[in-house]
Amino acid sequence: MSEEEKARFHFDVRSIDWTDYITNVHIPGLRKHVMKGRGVAGAGAAAAASSSSNASLLAGASV
């Protein structure tokens, strides 16, 4: 990104908490909109399991 673009957009991708985003936004969105709830045991149980399983998947991921 050029210096001009940095000044224009005032945004730094390093400021994103990627673990939180993937766990609480991206994966739940995929399950709801792409998978349409398939493979999910139940809404309450899925939410609890989702957070735990997503976090474990990201534990080894490098950012």
PyMOL Python script that loads the backbone (N, CA, C, O; Angstrom):
from pymol import cmd

cmd.read_pdbstr("""\
ATOM      1  N   MET A   1       0.856  -1.168   0.000  1.00  0.00           N
ATOM      2  CA  MET A   1       0.000   0.000   0.000  1.00  0.00           C
ATOM      3  C   MET A   1       0.907   1.238   0.000  1.00  0.00           C
ATOM      4  O   MET A   1       1.865   1.316   0.769  1.00  0.00           O
ATOM      5  N   SER A   2       0.602   2.168  -0.844  1.00  0.00           N
ATOM      6  CA  SER A   2       1.430   3.374  -0.936  1.00  0.00           C
ATOM      7  C   SER A   2       1.195   4.274   0.281  1.00  0.00           C
ATOM      8  O   SER A   2       0.210   4.121   1.004  1.00  0.00           O
ATOM      9  N   GLU A   3       2.102   5.198   0.484  1.00  0.00           N
ATOM     10  CA  GLU A   3       1.958   6.143   1.597  1.00  0.00           C
ATOM     11  C   GLU A   3       0.693   6.980   1.430  1.00  0.00           C
ATOM     12  O   GLU A   3       0.019   7.297   2.410  1.00  0.00           O
ATOM     13  N   GLU A   4       0.374   7.335   0.187  1.00  0.00           N
ATOM     14  CA  GLU A   4      -0.847   8.104  -0.093  1.00  0.00           C
ATOM     15  C   GLU A   4      -2.091   7.311   0.330  1.00  0.00           C
ATOM     16  O   GLU A   4      -3.003   7.859   0.949  1.00  0.00           O
ATOM     17  N   GLU A   5      -2.117   6.029  -0.006  1.00  0.00           N
ATOM     18  CA  GLU A   5      -3.259   5.186   0.372  1.00  0.00           C
ATOM     19  C   GLU A   5      -3.346   5.017   1.889  1.00  0.00           C
ATOM     20  O   GLU A   5      -4.438   5.023   2.459  1.00  0.00           O
ATOM     21  N   LYS A   6      -2.202   4.866   2.532  1.00  0.00           N
ATOM     22  CA  LYS A   6      -2.195   4.753   3.997  1.00  0.00           C
ATOM     23  C   LYS A   6      -2.811   6.003   4.630  1.00  0.00           C
ATOM     24  O   LYS A   6      -3.610   5.906   5.560  1.00  0.00           O
ATOM     25  N   ALA A   7      -2.435   7.162   4.124  1.00  0.00           N
ATOM     26  CA  ALA A   7      -2.969   8.418   4.652  1.00  0.00           C
ATOM     27  C   ALA A   7      -4.463   8.554   4.354  1.00  0.00           C
ATOM     28  O   ALA A   7      -5.219   9.072   5.176  1.00  0.00           O
ATOM     29  N   ARG A   8      -4.878   8.095   3.194  1.00  0.00           N
ATOM     30  CA  ARG A   8      -6.278   8.221   2.775  1.00  0.00           C
ATOM     31  C   ARG A   8      -7.204   7.311   3.595  1.00  0.00           C
ATOM     32  O   ARG A   8      -8.276   7.741   4.023  1.00  0.00           O
ATOM     33  N   PHE A   9      -6.799   6.078   3.809  1.00  0.00           N
ATOM     34  CA  PHE A   9      -7.698   5.106   4.423  1.00  0.00           C
ATOM     35  C   PHE A   9      -7.555   4.955   5.933  1.00  0.00           C
ATOM     36  O   PHE A   9      -8.466   4.432   6.574  1.00  0.00           O
ATOM     37  N   HIS A  10      -6.451   5.393   6.520  1.00  0.00           N
ATOM     38  CA  HIS A  10      -6.254   5.323   7.975  1.00  0.00           C
ATOM     39  C   HIS A  10      -6.632   3.954   8.536  1.00  0.00           C
ATOM     40  O   HIS A  10      -7.402   3.865   9.493  1.00  0.00           O
ATOM     41  N   PHE A  11      -6.100   2.900   7.953  1.00  0.00           N
ATOM     42  CA  PHE A  11      -6.452   1.557   8.386  1.00  0.00           C
ATOM     43  C   PHE A  11      -5.215   0.676   8.406  1.00  0.00           C
ATOM     44  O   PHE A  11      -4.423   0.671   7.464  1.00  0.00           O
ATOM     45  N   ASP A  12      -5.062  -0.069   9.494  1.00  0.00           N
ATOM     46  CA  ASP A  12      -3.932  -0.979   9.625  1.00  0.00           C
ATOM     47  C   ASP A  12      -4.474  -2.371   9.914  1.00  0.00           C
ATOM     48  O   ASP A  12      -5.062  -2.601  10.971  1.00  0.00           O
ATOM     49  N   VAL A  13      -4.283  -3.289   8.992  1.00  0.00           N
ATOM     50  CA  VAL A  13      -4.822  -4.644   9.119  1.00  0.00           C
ATOM     51  C   VAL A  13      -4.260  -5.354  10.355  1.00  0.00           C
ATOM     52  O   VAL A  13      -4.870  -6.304  10.845  1.00  0.00           O
ATOM     53  N   ARG A  14      -3.123  -4.914  10.858  1.00  0.00           N
ATOM     54  CA  ARG A  14      -2.542  -5.524  12.058  1.00  0.00           C
ATOM     55  C   ARG A  14      -3.379  -5.253  13.298  1.00  0.00           C
ATOM     56  O   ARG A  14      -3.201  -5.922  14.317  1.00  0.00           O
ATOM     57  N   SER A  15      -4.289  -4.286  13.233  1.00  0.00           N
ATOM     58  CA  SER A  15      -5.122  -3.962  14.390  1.00  0.00           C
ATOM     59  C   SER A  15      -6.288  -4.938  14.572  1.00  0.00           C
ATOM     60  O   SER A  15      -6.978  -4.887  15.591  1.00  0.00           O
ATOM     61  N   ILE A  16      -6.514  -5.820  13.604  1.00  0.00           N
ATOM     62  CA  ILE A  16      -7.625  -6.780  13.678  1.00  0.00           C
ATOM     63  C   ILE A  16      -7.249  -7.949  14.573  1.00  0.00           C
ATOM     64  O   ILE A  16      -6.159  -8.508  14.452  1.00  0.00           O
ATOM     65  N   ASP A  17      -8.147  -8.313  15.467  1.00  0.00           N
ATOM     66  CA  ASP A  17      -7.972  -9.507  16.298  1.00  0.00           C
ATOM     67  C   ASP A  17      -8.496 -10.676  15.466  1.00  0.00           C
ATOM     68  O   ASP A  17      -9.689 -10.978  15.491  1.00  0.00           O
ATOM     69  N   TRP A  18      -7.595 -11.334  14.726  1.00  0.00           N
ATOM     70  CA  TRP A  18      -7.999 -12.356  13.770  1.00  0.00           C
ATOM     71  C   TRP A  18      -8.633 -13.569  14.436  1.00  0.00           C
ATOM     72  O   TRP A  18      -9.569 -14.147  13.884  1.00  0.00           O
ATOM     73  N   THR A  19      -8.154 -13.966  15.600  1.00  0.00           N
ATOM     74  CA  THR A  19      -8.755 -15.105  16.298  1.00  0.00           C
ATOM     75  C   THR A  19     -10.202 -14.811  16.640  1.00  0.00           C
ATOM     76  O   THR A  19     -11.073 -15.655  16.432  1.00  0.00           O
ATOM     77  N   ASP A  20     -10.467 -13.625  17.162  1.00  0.00           N
ATOM     78  CA  ASP A  20     -11.837 -13.233  17.496  1.00  0.00           C
ATOM     79  C   ASP A  20     -12.697 -13.165  16.242  1.00  0.00           C
ATOM     80  O   ASP A  20     -13.831 -13.643  16.241  1.00  0.00           O
ATOM     81  N   TYR A  21     -12.168 -12.576  15.175  1.00  0.00           N
ATOM     82  CA  TYR A  21     -12.937 -12.441  13.938  1.00  0.00           C
ATOM     83  C   TYR A  21     -13.313 -13.812  13.361  1.00  0.00           C
ATOM     84  O   TYR A  21     -14.476 -14.057  13.039  1.00  0.00           O
ATOM     85  N   ILE A  22     -12.335 -14.691  13.236  1.00  0.00           N
ATOM     86  CA  ILE A  22     -12.596 -16.016  12.661  1.00  0.00           C
ATOM     87  C   ILE A  22     -13.568 -16.795  13.537  1.00  0.00           C
ATOM     88  O   ILE A  22     -14.509 -17.408  13.033  1.00  0.00           O
ATOM     89  N   THR A  23     -13.340 -16.772  14.858  1.00  0.00           N
ATOM     90  CA  THR A  23     -14.150 -17.550  15.789  1.00  0.00           C
ATOM     91  C   THR A  23     -15.569 -17.029  15.926  1.00  0.00           C
ATOM     92  O   THR A  23     -16.515 -17.816  15.944  1.00  0.00           O
ATOM     93  N   ASN A  24     -15.732 -15.720  16.024  1.00  0.00           N
ATOM     94  CA  ASN A  24     -17.037 -15.151  16.363  1.00  0.00           C
ATOM     95  C   ASN A  24     -17.802 -14.519  15.200  1.00  0.00           C
ATOM     96  O   ASN A  24     -18.979 -14.186  15.343  1.00  0.00           O
ATOM     97  N   VAL A  25     -17.143 -14.353  14.053  1.00  0.00           N
ATOM     98  CA  VAL A  25     -17.819 -13.725  12.915  1.00  0.00           C
ATOM     99  C   VAL A  25     -17.793 -14.643  11.683  1.00  0.00           C
ATOM    100  O   VAL A  25     -18.843 -15.018  11.160  1.00  0.00           O
ATOM    101  N   HIS A  26     -16.608 -14.993  11.235  1.00  0.00           N
ATOM    102  CA  HIS A  26     -16.472 -15.716   9.966  1.00  0.00           C
ATOM    103  C   HIS A  26     -17.088 -17.124  10.005  1.00  0.00           C
ATOM    104  O   HIS A  26     -17.936 -17.452   9.176  1.00  0.00           O
ATOM    105  N   ILE A  27     -16.667 -17.939  10.951  1.00  0.00           N
ATOM    106  CA  ILE A  27     -17.162 -19.323  10.990  1.00  0.00           C
ATOM    107  C   ILE A  27     -18.653 -19.382  11.307  1.00  0.00           C
ATOM    108  O   ILE A  27     -19.370 -20.140  10.655  1.00  0.00           O
ATOM    109  N   PRO A  28     -19.152 -18.615  12.282  1.00  0.00           N
ATOM    110  CA  PRO A  28     -20.610 -18.632  12.488  1.00  0.00           C
ATOM    111  C   PRO A  28     -21.373 -18.168  11.247  1.00  0.00           C
ATOM    112  O   PRO A  28     -22.450 -18.689  10.959  1.00  0.00           O
ATOM    113  N   GLY A  29     -20.835 -17.204  10.512  1.00  0.00           N
ATOM    114  CA  GLY A  29     -21.480 -16.745   9.287  1.00  0.00           C
ATOM    115  C   GLY A  29     -21.508 -17.827   8.216  1.00  0.00           C
ATOM    116  O   GLY A  29     -22.511 -17.994   7.521  1.00  0.00           O
ATOM    117  N   LEU A  30     -20.407 -18.561   8.085  1.00  0.00           N
ATOM    118  CA  LEU A  30     -20.377 -19.682   7.142  1.00  0.00           C
ATOM    119  C   LEU A  30     -21.423 -20.728   7.514  1.00  0.00           C
ATOM    120  O   LEU A  30     -22.156 -21.223   6.658  1.00  0.00           O
ATOM    121  N   ARG A  31     -21.479 -21.055   8.807  1.00  0.00           N
ATOM    122  CA  ARG A  31     -22.439 -22.065   9.245  1.00  0.00           C
ATOM    123  C   ARG A  31     -23.874 -21.622   8.981  1.00  0.00           C
ATOM    124  O   ARG A  31     -24.712 -22.423   8.567  1.00  0.00           O
ATOM    125  N   LYS A  32     -24.150 -20.347   9.222  1.00  0.00           N
ATOM    126  CA  LYS A  32     -25.516 -19.854   9.061  1.00  0.00           C
ATOM    127  C   LYS A  32     -25.898 -19.661   7.595  1.00  0.00           C
ATOM    128  O   LYS A  32     -26.970 -20.096   7.172  1.00  0.00           O
ATOM    129  N   HIS A  33     -25.032 -19.015   6.821  1.00  0.00           N
ATOM    130  CA  HIS A  33     -25.406 -18.605   5.469  1.00  0.00           C
ATOM    131  C   HIS A  33     -24.967 -19.571   4.370  1.00  0.00           C
ATOM    132  O   HIS A  33     -25.637 -19.679   3.343  1.00  0.00           O
ATOM    133  N   VAL A  34     -23.870 -20.263   4.567  1.00  0.00           N
ATOM    134  CA  VAL A  34     -23.376 -21.167   3.532  1.00  0.00           C
ATOM    135  C   VAL A  34     -23.852 -22.589   3.797  1.00  0.00           C
ATOM    136  O   VAL A  34     -24.386 -23.255   2.910  1.00  0.00           O
ATOM    137  N   MET A  35     -23.651 -23.041   5.027  1.00  0.00           N
ATOM    138  CA  MET A  35     -24.034 -24.408   5.366  1.00  0.00           C
ATOM    139  C   MET A  35     -25.503 -24.510   5.749  1.00  0.00           C
ATOM    140  O   MET A  35     -26.047 -25.609   5.859  1.00  0.00           O
ATOM    141  N   LYS A  36     -26.148 -23.358   5.953  1.00  0.00           N
ATOM    142  CA  LYS A  36     -27.577 -23.305   6.305  1.00  0.00           C
ATOM    143  C   LYS A  36     -27.900 -24.193   7.501  1.00  0.00           C
ATOM    144  O   LYS A  36     -28.946 -24.841   7.536  1.00  0.00           O
ATOM    145  N   GLY A  37     -26.988 -24.221   8.490  1.00  0.00           N
ATOM    146  CA  GLY A  37     -27.225 -24.982   9.718  1.00  0.00           C
ATOM    147  C   GLY A  37     -26.896 -26.456   9.628  1.00  0.00           C
ATOM    148  O   GLY A  37     -27.013 -27.169  10.625  1.00  0.00           O
ATOM    149  N   ARG A  38     -26.486 -26.939   8.460  1.00  0.00           N
ATOM    150  CA  ARG A  38     -26.134 -28.359   8.342  1.00  0.00           C
ATOM    151  C   ARG A  38     -24.920 -28.662   9.202  1.00  0.00           C
ATOM    152  O   ARG A  38     -23.982 -27.868   9.277  1.00  0.00           O
ATOM    153  N   GLY A  39     -24.949 -29.816   9.848  1.00  0.00           N
ATOM    154  CA  GLY A  39     -23.819 -30.242  10.657  1.00  0.00           C
ATOM    155  C   GLY A  39     -23.770 -29.598  12.022  1.00  0.00           C
ATOM    156  O   GLY A  39     -22.775 -29.722  12.737  1.00  0.00           O
ATOM    157  N   VAL A  40     -24.829 -28.915  12.390  1.00  0.00           N
ATOM    158  CA  VAL A  40     -24.891 -28.254  13.692  1.00  0.00           C
ATOM    159  C   VAL A  40     -25.905 -28.992  14.553  1.00  0.00           C
ATOM    160  O   VAL A  40     -27.059 -29.154  14.156  1.00  0.00           O
ATOM    161  N   ALA A  41     -25.478 -29.441  15.736  1.00  0.00           N
ATOM    162  CA  ALA A  41     -26.332 -30.241  16.611  1.00  0.00           C
ATOM    163  C   ALA A  41     -27.568 -29.473  17.075  1.00  0.00           C
ATOM    164  O   ALA A  41     -28.683 -29.987  16.990  1.00  0.00           O
ATOM    165  N   GLY A  42     -27.384 -28.286  17.549  1.00  0.00           N
ATOM    166  CA  GLY A  42     -28.477 -27.452  18.036  1.00  0.00           C
ATOM    167  C   GLY A  42     -27.959 -26.044  18.221  1.00  0.00           C
ATOM    168  O   GLY A  42     -26.759 -25.848  18.412  1.00  0.00           O
ATOM    169  N   ALA A  43     -28.822 -25.081  18.169  1.00  0.00           N
ATOM    170  CA  ALA A  43     -28.378 -23.684  18.193  1.00  0.00           C
ATOM    171  C   ALA A  43     -27.541 -23.356  19.428  1.00  0.00           C
ATOM    172  O   ALA A  43     -26.446 -22.811  19.294  1.00  0.00           O
ATOM    173  N   GLY A  44     -28.030 -23.675  20.621  1.00  0.00           N
ATOM    174  CA  GLY A  44     -27.294 -23.359  21.852  1.00  0.00           C
ATOM    175  C   GLY A  44     -26.019 -24.165  21.970  1.00  0.00           C
ATOM    176  O   GLY A  44     -24.960 -23.617  22.276  1.00  0.00           O
ATOM    177  N   ALA A  45     -26.112 -25.456  21.730  1.00  0.00           N
ATOM    178  CA  ALA A  45     -24.947 -26.325  21.819  1.00  0.00           C
ATOM    179  C   ALA A  45     -23.921 -25.962  20.752  1.00  0.00           C
ATOM    180  O   ALA A  45     -22.714 -25.999  20.993  1.00  0.00           O
ATOM    181  N   ALA A  46     -24.412 -25.615  19.586  1.00  0.00           N
ATOM    182  CA  ALA A  46     -23.509 -25.278  18.484  1.00  0.00           C
ATOM    183  C   ALA A  46     -22.705 -24.025  18.802  1.00  0.00           C
ATOM    184  O   ALA A  46     -21.513 -23.962  18.504  1.00  0.00           O
ATOM    185  N   ALA A  47     -23.335 -23.048  19.392  1.00  0.00           N
ATOM    186  CA  ALA A  47     -22.632 -21.806  19.709  1.00  0.00           C
ATOM    187  C   ALA A  47     -21.507 -22.059  20.702  1.00  0.00           C
ATOM    188  O   ALA A  47     -20.407 -21.534  20.537  1.00  0.00           O
ATOM    189  N   ALA A  48     -21.768 -22.852  21.723  1.00  0.00           N
ATOM    190  CA  ALA A  48     -20.747 -23.160  22.724  1.00  0.00           C
ATOM    191  C   ALA A  48     -19.633 -24.003  22.110  1.00  0.00           C
ATOM    192  O   ALA A  48     -18.454 -23.724  22.328  1.00  0.00           O
ATOM    193  N   ALA A  49     -19.995 -25.018  21.356  1.00  0.00           N
ATOM    194  CA  ALA A  49     -19.009 -25.893  20.735  1.00  0.00           C
ATOM    195  C   ALA A  49     -18.218 -25.149  19.667  1.00  0.00           C
ATOM    196  O   ALA A  49     -17.018 -25.370  19.504  1.00  0.00           O
ATOM    197  N   SER A  50     -18.896 -24.270  18.948  1.00  0.00           N
ATOM    198  CA  SER A  50     -18.269 -23.519  17.871  1.00  0.00           C
ATOM    199  C   SER A  50     -17.094 -22.698  18.378  1.00  0.00           C
ATOM    200  O   SER A  50     -16.004 -22.740  17.806  1.00  0.00           O
ATOM    201  N   SER A  51     -17.315 -21.965  19.433  1.00  0.00           N
ATOM    202  CA  SER A  51     -16.273 -21.107  19.972  1.00  0.00           C
ATOM    203  C   SER A  51     -15.071 -21.931  20.403  1.00  0.00           C
ATOM    204  O   SER A  51     -13.930 -21.562  20.126  1.00  0.00           O
ATOM    205  N   SER A  52     -15.321 -23.039  21.074  1.00  0.00           N
ATOM    206  CA  SER A  52     -14.243 -23.901  21.552  1.00  0.00           C
ATOM    207  C   SER A  52     -13.505 -24.554  20.403  1.00  0.00           C
ATOM    208  O   SER A  52     -12.275 -24.524  20.367  1.00  0.00           O
ATOM    209  N   SER A  53     -14.235 -25.152  19.452  1.00  0.00           N
ATOM    210  CA  SER A  53     -13.569 -25.846  18.345  1.00  0.00           C
ATOM    211  C   SER A  53     -12.849 -24.870  17.422  1.00  0.00           C
ATOM    212  O   SER A  53     -11.766 -25.179  16.925  1.00  0.00           O
ATOM    213  N   ASN A  54     -13.432 -23.702  17.186  1.00  0.00           N
ATOM    214  CA  ASN A  54     -12.785 -22.711  16.322  1.00  0.00           C
ATOM    215  C   ASN A  54     -11.502 -22.209  16.956  1.00  0.00           C
ATOM    216  O   ASN A  54     -10.500 -22.023  16.265  1.00  0.00           O
ATOM    217  N   ALA A  55     -11.520 -21.988  18.256  1.00  0.00           N
ATOM    218  CA  ALA A  55     -10.328 -21.510  18.945  1.00  0.00           C
ATOM    219  C   ALA A  55      -9.232 -22.563  18.880  1.00  0.00           C
ATOM    220  O   ALA A  55      -8.063 -22.217  18.707  1.00  0.00           O
ATOM    221  N   SER A  56      -9.580 -23.847  19.014  1.00  0.00           N
ATOM    222  CA  SER A  56      -8.572 -24.891  18.961  1.00  0.00           C
ATOM    223  C   SER A  56      -7.981 -25.001  17.557  1.00  0.00           C
ATOM    224  O   SER A  56      -6.796 -25.299  17.409  1.00  0.00           O
ATOM    225  N   LEU A  57      -8.793 -24.764  16.529  1.00  0.00           N
ATOM    226  CA  LEU A  57      -8.285 -24.795  15.164  1.00  0.00           C
ATOM    227  C   LEU A  57      -7.274 -23.668  14.926  1.00  0.00           C
ATOM    228  O   LEU A  57      -6.298 -23.836  14.196  1.00  0.00           O
ATOM    229  N   LEU A  58      -7.528 -22.523  15.556  1.00  0.00           N
ATOM    230  CA  LEU A  58      -6.669 -21.363  15.357  1.00  0.00           C
ATOM    231  C   LEU A  58      -5.432 -21.381  16.238  1.00  0.00           C
ATOM    232  O   LEU A  58      -4.502 -20.607  16.009  1.00  0.00           O
ATOM    233  N   ALA A  59      -5.401 -22.245  17.239  1.00  0.00           N
ATOM    234  CA  ALA A  59      -4.308 -22.259  18.201  1.00  0.00           C
ATOM    235  C   ALA A  59      -2.953 -22.416  17.506  1.00  0.00           C
ATOM    236  O   ALA A  59      -1.970 -21.807  17.929  1.00  0.00           O
ATOM    237  N   GLY A  60      -2.892 -23.209  16.465  1.00  0.00           N
ATOM    238  CA  GLY A  60      -1.643 -23.423  15.757  1.00  0.00           C
ATOM    239  C   GLY A  60      -1.437 -22.516  14.565  1.00  0.00           C
ATOM    240  O   GLY A  60      -0.380 -22.554  13.935  1.00  0.00           O
ATOM    241  N   ALA A  61      -2.432 -21.696  14.241  1.00  0.00           N
ATOM    242  CA  ALA A  61      -2.343 -20.844  13.052  1.00  0.00           C
ATOM    243  C   ALA A  61      -1.442 -19.658  13.302  1.00  0.00           C
ATOM    244  O   ALA A  61      -1.467 -19.065  14.380  1.00  0.00           O
ATOM    245  N   SER A  62      -0.649 -19.312  12.311  1.00  0.00           N
ATOM    246  CA  SER A  62       0.171 -18.117  12.417  1.00  0.00           C
ATOM    247  C   SER A  62      -0.515 -16.981  11.699  1.00  0.00           C
ATOM    248  O   SER A  62      -1.205 -17.193  10.702  1.00  0.00           O
ATOM    249  N   VAL A  63      -0.328 -15.777  12.199  1.00  0.00           N
ATOM    250  CA  VAL A  63      -1.004 -14.613  11.628  1.00  0.00           C
ATOM    251  C   VAL A  63      -0.020 -13.782  10.855  1.00  0.00           C
ATOM    252  O   VAL A  63      -0.390 -12.752  10.292  1.00  0.00           O
TER     253      VAL A  63
END
""", "prot")
cmd.dss("prot")
cmd.show_as("cartoon", "prot")
cmd.util.cbc("prot")
cmd.orient("prot")
